Amino acid sequence: MTSTTLWRPTGPAELELVRATGMRRWPPRRPDQPIFYPVLNEDYAVKIARDWNVPHSGVGYVTRFQVRTAFLDRYEVRQVGGQTILEYWIPAEELEQFNDNLVGEIEVVHEFR
């Protein structure tokens, strides 16, 4: 089984929901969040956590996790800015399937205040 490493910048509220799952699942999206956006590189995740999450909520985290590559193959990689600004767009209604394809735990790899 091959897996792909992804990152997600997150704030304290979302991280608490992840911790409540034993660091094994992402929480369901709110009605105003139709898409779950994991990113493909750490530098991009750091930029969002540091430059957006910190001013917005006082702290920003970068998480790292593995997803089965065969599952991700059904999604297109989206370039949403510069050459390294890459994301997957997972529809909210497919997040449970995404969670079922996580390999191991979600790890916090950076914290910014």
C-alpha positions as CSV (number, residue, x, y, z in Angstrom):
1,M,0.0,0.0,0.0
2,T,1.4,3.4,-1.0
3,S,0.5,6.5,0.8
4,T,0.9,10.2,0.1
5,T,2.0,12.8,2.7
6,L,-0.3,15.8,3.0
7,W,-0.4,18.8,5.4
8,R,-3.2,20.9,6.7
9,P,-2.9,24.3,8.4
10,T,-5.5,24.5,11.2
11,G,-6.6,26.6,14.1
12,P,-7.2,25.6,17.7
13,A,-10.9,24.8,17.3
14,E,-10.4,22.3,14.5
15,L,-7.4,20.8,16.2
16,E,-9.4,20.1,19.4
17,L,-11.9,18.3,17.2
18,V,-9.1,16.2,15.7
19,R,-7.7,15.5,19.1
20,A,-11.2,14.2,20.2
21,T,-10.8,11.5,17.6
22,G,-7.5,10.3,18.9
23,M,-5.7,12.2,16.0
24,R,-7.3,9.8,13.5
25,R,-10.0,11.8,11.7
26,W,-10.9,15.2,10.4
27,P,-14.1,16.7,11.7
28,P,-17.2,17.1,9.5
29,R,-17.3,20.4,7.6
30,R,-19.7,23.1,8.8
31,P,-22.5,24.2,6.3
32,D,-20.3,27.1,5.2
33,Q,-17.4,24.8,4.5
34,P,-18.3,22.7,1.4
35,I,-14.7,21.6,0.7
36,F,-11.9,20.2,2.8
37,Y,-8.5,21.5,1.6
38,P,-5.4,19.4,2.5
39,V,-2.2,20.8,0.9
40,L,0.7,19.1,-0.9
41,N,3.6,20.9,0.7
42,E,4.7,21.9,4.1
43,D,5.9,25.4,3.2
44,Y,2.5,26.3,1.9
45,A,0.8,25.0,5.1
46,V,3.3,26.9,7.3
47,K,2.5,30.1,5.4
48,I,-1.2,29.7,6.0
49,A,-0.9,28.7,9.7
50,R,1.5,31.5,10.5
51,D,0.1,34.3,8.3
52,W,-3.7,33.6,8.5
53,N,-4.4,31.3,11.5
54,V,-2.3,33.3,14.0
55,P,-3.9,36.7,13.3
56,H,-7.4,35.1,13.1
57,S,-7.3,32.9,16.3
58,G,-4.0,33.6,18.1
59,V,-2.4,30.3,17.2
60,G,-1.8,28.3,14.1
61,Y,-0.8,24.7,13.6
62,V,0.5,22.6,10.8
63,T,-0.5,19.0,10.7
64,R,1.0,16.2,8.7
65,F,-0.8,13.0,7.8
66,Q,-0.8,10.1,5.3
67,V,-3.6,9.1,2.9
68,R,-3.8,6.1,0.6
69,T,-2.5,7.2,-2.8
70,A,-5.1,5.0,-4.6
71,F,-7.9,6.9,-2.9
72,L,-6.3,10.3,-3.7
73,D,-6.0,9.4,-7.4
74,R,-9.7,10.1,-7.9
75,Y,-9.1,13.8,-7.1
76,E,-7.3,16.5,-9.2
77,V,-4.5,18.4,-7.7
78,R,-5.5,22.1,-7.8
79,Q,-2.9,24.8,-8.3
80,V,-4.4,27.8,-6.5
81,G,-1.6,30.3,-6.7
82,G,2.1,30.0,-7.4
83,Q,3.8,26.8,-8.6
84,T,3.9,25.3,-5.1
85,I,0.5,26.4,-4.0
86,L,-1.2,23.0,-4.4
87,E,-4.3,21.5,-2.8
88,Y,-6.7,18.7,-3.0
89,W,-10.4,19.8,-2.9
90,I,-12.3,17.1,-1.0
91,P,-16.1,17.7,-1.1
92,A,-17.5,17.7,2.4
93,E,-19.8,14.8,1.6
94,E,-16.7,12.7,0.8
95,L,-14.8,13.5,4.0
96,E,-15.8,10.3,5.8
97,Q,-14.3,8.3,2.9
98,F,-11.2,10.4,3.1
99,N,-10.9,9.8,6.8
100,D,-11.3,6.0,6.2
101,N,-8.3,6.2,3.9
102,L,-6.0,8.0,6.4
103,V,-2.9,5.9,7.3
104,G,-1.8,6.3,10.9
105,E,-2.3,9.4,13.0
106,I,-2.5,13.1,12.2
107,E,0.6,14.8,13.7
108,V,1.1,18.4,14.7
109,V,4.5,19.4,13.2
110,H,4.5,23.2,13.8
111,E,2.9,25.6,16.1
112,F,2.9,29.4,15.6
113,R,1.8,32.1,18.1
